[in-house]
């Protein structure tokens, strides 16, 4: 499973990229607004910091506008993935951009039927919003499971499931068990994947015992 980090903080992305564990980046208008910088400049810097896909979202809501903006974003770097909403116009733009050879992330997916449409439109990724579905009192991971089942039924559907709105490490584990192709999560969630109290306890004990030997490795 691929790990994407969900942020527009370039410094944070560069720090995570040093681990070699970040396969791509997703951004959205809210994250860009939080960064408080020029959108195109941010995307260009992120694309230079990671070799994998970098999702940049269009602002237009009509197909022609999305296509115009998407093509402009795609010119920023070869690894830009144009992000469009899962609407009829978004699906039209997805088909056209895919025809151009551009990666497309169809976002704001809340049903398996929507995901199937995105795949039929040629999306590179479809993003079911797990956390937001949980917030509505439903099971976000059940949607990921439904999409996985549908996609596995048809070999000609090559769209990758990008589990989005990931809130915690449990979400990550569940997505991996279901078979999501990608998860995107805030940096804090990715960092917590390495944490476990027994790891900390064991390391403390090992260091105490090593100190008692009075030795040095170098």
C-alpha positions in Angstrom: 0.0 0.0 0.0 1.2 3.5 -0.9 1.4 6.3 1.7 0.5 9.8 0.6 0.7 12.7 3.1 -2.2 15.1 3.2 -0.7 18.5 3.6 0.4 21.7 1.8 3.2 22.3 4.2 6.4 22.0 2.1 8.8 21.8 5.0 6.7 19.0 6.5 6.7 17.1 3.2 10.5 17.5 2.8 11.1 16.2 6.3 8.8 13.1 5.7 10.4 12.5 2.3 13.8 11.9 4.0 12.3 8.6 5.4 11.6 7.3 1.9 8.1 6.2 3.2 6.1 8.9 1.4 4.9 7.9 -2.0 3.0 11.0 -2.9 1.1 14.1 -1.6 -2.5 15.2 -1.6 -3.6 18.8 -1.2 -7.0 20.6 -1.2 -8.2 24.2 -1.1 -8.5 24.1 2.7 -4.9 23.0 3.2 -3.6 25.6 0.7 -5.6 28.3 2.5 -4.0 27.2 5.7 -0.5 27.4 4.2 -1.2 31.0 3.1 1.0 31.0 0.0 0.6 31.1 -3.7 -1.1 27.9 -4.9 1.0 27.2 -8.0 4.2 28.0 -6.2 3.3 25.5 -3.5 2.5 22.8 -6.0 5.7 23.3 -7.9 7.8 23.0 -4.7 5.9 19.9 -3.5 6.4 18.3 -6.9 10.1 18.9 -6.6 10.2 17.4 -3.1 8.6 14.1 -3.9 8.8 12.0 -7.1 5.3 10.5 -6.7 1.9 11.9 -7.6 0.9 15.3 -6.1 -2.8 16.0 -6.1 -3.7 19.6 -7.0 -7.4 20.5 -7.0 -9.3 22.6 -9.5 -11.6 25.3 -8.3 -14.0 25.4 -11.2 -17.3 23.5 -11.0 -18.1 23.2 -14.7 -16.5 20.7 -17.0 -14.9 23.3 -19.4 -13.5 25.3 -16.4 -12.1 22.2 -14.8 -10.5 21.1 -18.0 -8.9 24.5 -18.5 -7.6 24.7 -14.9 -6.6 21.0 -14.9 -4.5 21.5 -18.0 -2.8 24.5 -16.5 -2.0 22.6 -13.3 -0.7 19.6 -15.3 1.9 21.9 -16.9 3.4 22.7 -13.5 5.2 19.3 -13.3 5.0 15.8 -14.7 3.9 14.3 -11.4 0.9 16.6 -10.9 -2.4 14.7 -10.4 -5.4 16.9 -11.2 -8.0 16.6 -8.5 -11.7 17.0 -9.6 -14.9 16.5 -7.6 -17.1 13.5 -8.2 -19.9 15.3 -10.1 -21.1 14.8 -13.7 -18.9 17.7 -14.8 -16.0 16.3 -12.8 -16.4 13.0 -14.6 -16.4 14.7 -17.9 -13.3 16.6 -17.1 -11.7 13.4 -15.8 -12.3 11.6 -19.1 -10.8 14.5 -21.1 -7.8 14.9 -18.8 -7.1 11.2 -18.8 -7.2 11.3 -22.5 -4.5 13.9 -22.4 -2.3 11.5 -20.4 -2.8 13.4 -17.1 -3.2 11.6 -13.8 -6.6 12.4 -12.2 -7.8 12.0 -8.6 -11.6 12.0 -8.4 -12.4 13.2 -4.9 -15.3 13.6 -2.5 -16.5 10.0 -3.1 -19.2 8.8 -0.7 -20.7 5.8 -2.4 -19.6 2.7 -4.3 -21.7 3.7 -7.3 -19.8 7.0 -7.5 -16.5 5.1 -7.4 -17.6 2.9 -10.2 -18.4 5.9 -12.3 -15.0 7.4 -11.6 -13.3 4.2 -12.7 -15.4 4.1 -15.9 -14.3 7.7 -16.5 -10.7 6.6 -16.4 -9.7 8.1 -13.0 -6.2 7.2 -11.8 -7.4 7.4 -8.2 -10.8 7.7 -6.6 -10.9 9.1 -3.0 -13.6 7.7 -0.6 -13.7 10.0 2.4 -13.6 7.6 5.3 -13.5 10.0 8.2 -16.4 12.1 7.0 -18.6 9.1 6.5 -17.7 8.0 10.1 -18.7 11.5 11.2 -22.1 11.0 9.7 -22.7 7.9 11.8 -21.9 5.4 9.1 -18.9 3.1 8.5 -16.3 4.7 6.2 -14.3 1.5 5.9 -17.3 -0.4 4.7 -17.4 1.9 1.7 -13.7 1.1 0.9 -14.5 -2.6 1.2 -17.4 -2.3 -1.2 -15.3 -0.4 -3.8 -12.5 -3.0 -3.4 -15.0 -5.8 -4.1 -16.4 -4.1 -7.2 -13.0 -3.2 -8.7 -11.8 -6.7 -8.1 -14.8 -8.1 -10.1 -13.6 -6.3 -13.3 -10.1 -6.6 -14.5 -10.5 -3.7 -16.9 -11.0 -1.2 -14.0 -7.5 0.1 -13.2 -8.5 3.0 -10.9 -6.6 2.9 -7.6 -8.6 3.2 -4.3 -7.1 6.2 -2.4 -8.6 6.1 1.1 -8.9 9.7 2.2 -10.0 11.6 5.3 -7.9 9.1 7.4 -8.1 10.2 11.0 -6.0 7.6 13.0 -3.7 4.6 12.8 -6.7 2.2 13.1 -8.0 3.6 9.8 -4.6 2.9 8.2 -4.6 -0.7 9.4 -8.1 -1.3 8.3 -7.5 0.2 4.8 -4.4 -2.1 4.4 -6.4 -5.1 5.5 -9.2 -4.4 3.0 -6.7 -3.8 0.2 -6.9 0.0 -0.5 -4.1 0.9 -2.9 -3.3 4.1 -1.2 -4.0 6.0 2.0 -3.5 9.7 2.5 -3.2 11.0 6.0 -1.8 14.0 7.9 1.8 13.8 8.9 0.9 13.2 12.5 -1.0 10.0 11.7 1.8 8.6 9.5 4.3 9.3 12.3 2.2 7.5 14.9 2.3 4.3 12.9 5.8 3.7 14.3 4.8 4.2 17.9 4.0 1.5 20.4 4.4 1.5 24.2 6.1 -1.9 24.2 8.7 -0.7 21.7 9.5 2.3 24.0 9.6 0.0 27.1 11.9 -2.5 25.3 14.2 0.2 24.1 14.5 1.7 27.6 15.4 -1.8 29.0 18.0 -2.5 26.3 19.7 0.9 26.8 19.8 0.4 30.6 21.4 -3.0 30.1 23.9 -1.7 27.5 24.9 1.2 29.8 25.7 -1.3 32.5 28.3 -3.0 30.3 30.3 0.2 30.2 31.1 -0.5 26.5 31.0 1.7 23.4 30.3 0.6 19.8 32.6 3.4 18.3 
